Structures are given as structure tokens and as C-alpha cells.
Amino acid sequence: MQQDFAETRALSLLAWLAGEEEILPQFMGATGVGVDDLRARAGEPEFLASVMDFLLMDDAWVLQGAEATGIAAHDFAMIRAALPGGDLPNWT
């Protein structure tokens, strides 16, 4: 998957996440970002990578995001892999 395509998909998932009243506060708490940060950093590949890292922590979030955006759940890991830091080894 090309990085620009992955960024577009991750941005769609960020837009979905921003509208999720139950999940968004968890993301903001885990990452330390505020509402202004979401807007300012939405186009940064590294920030989008953090969105994908967060979503991939919970299968329910992946399934909800997939259903809401039309992005296949099995593509989430490929999206993450195409973003900065995604080529790091996963030891689990």
C-alpha cells in the first residue's frame, strides 16, 4: 500500500474517530492531544500513524471504524504498515 493512499484512509478513520463520543476521549487521554491538536496535526503522517496504533488496540474499534467508513477491517494493519514507523518489527 502506498503511503499517500494509507494517509487518505487514516484521515477518514480520524474523521470517524472525532465523531465517536465514547472512543475519542480515550484517544485524547492516551495520546495527550487536545481538540486543537486534532485539527492542526490531522495531515501529519506520524499523527495518523498514532491514530492507527490506537484503533488497532481494540478489535471492536476496528470493526466499528470499518463499518462506519467502508474501509475493510483487514486493511487497518496494512494502512498502519504504510505509515511512518509501520515497518518496525512486531514481536508479538
Buried (B, 14 or more C-beta within 10 A) or exposed (E): BEBEEBBEBBBBBBEBBBEBEEBBEBBBEEBEBEEEEBEEBBEEBEBBBBBBBBBBEEEEBBEBBBEBBEBEEEBBBBBBBBBBEBEEEEEE
